[in-house]
């Protein structure tokens, strides 16, 4: 994989590639939508949890300690844990919601969700074991000083987009009343359950082969 030789062009390239992954629907996005209804900063908190896992992972790749992410059994085990967490989260969102009652999402709830949904997502790890590893390799070719810049630019895409989503959802909450608000919770829950089923099926299929 070849990239731009100019460092600024490379960082612009990182933005494009990172953004294409950030805006794709996934468990993090569904959770940001659901939690953003009650907390406009949920996207930033979830992004922080995501960064707690992602930043050390980038360093791990840079240091060459990536073999464990290429083991199918390791990814399958992570998928089982992630699938179970997503299933629990999805079912929780399908429960009747009291529009007026304060939610149990403490200041740490979204942060923990970001950590768990990131660490237990085998496809996130697979992306870093392939595309992400290639990007880190290109960054390292400029010198060690490019690694923190690469990480900062990549993480900024997460914070910017997910922060915008939760803020927008929260600001528009006033337009979602009664059945519409419950429908959005239910849609987010169903979305997470579908991802959970996909994770669990893929993981069990690996172990049973």
LINHUCOR-V689088 format. One record per helix or strand of 3 or more residues. SS is the DSSP state (2 for helix, 1 for strand). FROM is the first residue (numbers start at 1). TO is the last residue. If there is no record, write none. Layout:
ss: (SS & SS)
from: (FROM & FROM)
to: (TO & TO)
This chain:
ss: (2 & 2 & 2 & 2 & 2 & 2 & 2 & 2 & 2 & 2)
from: (7 & 27 & 42 & 67 & 72 & 109 & 122 & 145 & 173 & 179)
to: (22 & 36 & 62 & 70 & 94 & 119 & 142 & 171 & 175 & 208)
